[in-house]
């Protein structure tokens, strides 16, 4: 069954990405659904910082390919 509401689909997509981050990228940190979008939670802060690093890495990679 596909989720047709784009807002709900984004929440589930973000939850899945955060779960994968907790499992694979952050050394097996504790995954808690309540931490989703909670800016005070240290695991969510680490996830947002990691996302920024990935964006910067991809941006620099594209910039270097154009040169």
C-alpha positions as CSV (number, residue, x, y, z in Angstrom):
1,X,0.0,0.0,0.0
2,X,1.5,3.3,-1.1
3,X,1.3,6.4,1.0
4,X,-0.3,9.1,-1.1
5,X,0.0,12.0,1.3
6,X,3.4,13.7,0.6
7,X,3.8,15.0,4.2
8,X,3.3,11.5,5.7
9,X,5.6,10.0,3.0
10,X,8.3,12.5,4.0
11,X,8.0,11.7,7.7
12,X,8.3,8.0,7.0
13,X,11.2,8.6,4.6
14,X,13.0,10.7,7.2
15,X,12.4,8.1,9.9
16,X,13.9,5.4,7.7
17,X,16.9,7.5,6.9
18,X,17.4,8.4,10.6
19,X,17.1,4.7,11.6
20,X,19.8,3.8,9.0
21,X,22.0,6.5,10.3
22,X,21.7,5.2,13.9
23,X,22.4,1.6,12.8
24,X,25.2,2.1,10.3
25,X,26.8,5.6,10.5
26,X,26.9,6.6,14.1
27,X,28.4,3.5,15.7
28,X,25.1,1.9,16.6
29,X,23.6,4.7,18.6
30,X,20.2,4.2,20.2
31,X,17.4,4.6,17.7
32,X,14.3,6.3,19.2
33,X,11.4,7.5,17.1
34,X,10.7,10.3,19.6
35,X,14.0,11.9,18.6
36,X,12.8,12.6,15.0
37,X,12.9,16.4,14.5
38,X,13.8,17.0,18.1
39,X,16.6,19.5,18.0
40,X,17.6,18.9,21.6
41,X,18.3,15.2,21.2
42,X,22.0,14.6,20.7
43,X,21.5,11.7,18.2
44,X,19.3,13.9,16.1
45,X,21.9,16.7,16.2
46,X,24.5,14.2,15.1
47,X,22.2,13.1,12.2
48,X,21.7,16.7,11.1
49,X,25.4,17.4,11.2
50,X,26.1,14.2,9.2
51,X,23.5,15.3,6.6
52,X,25.2,18.6,6.2
53,X,28.6,16.9,5.8
54,X,27.2,14.7,3.1
55,X,25.6,17.7,1.3
56,X,29.0,19.6,1.4
57,X,30.9,16.5,0.2
58,X,28.6,16.1,-2.8
59,X,28.6,19.8,-3.5
60,X,32.4,19.9,-3.5
61,X,32.6,16.8,-5.6
62,X,30.3,18.4,-8.3
63,X,32.3,21.6,-8.1
64,X,35.6,19.7,-8.7
65,X,34.1,17.8,-11.7
66,X,33.1,21.0,-13.5
67,X,36.7,22.4,-13.3
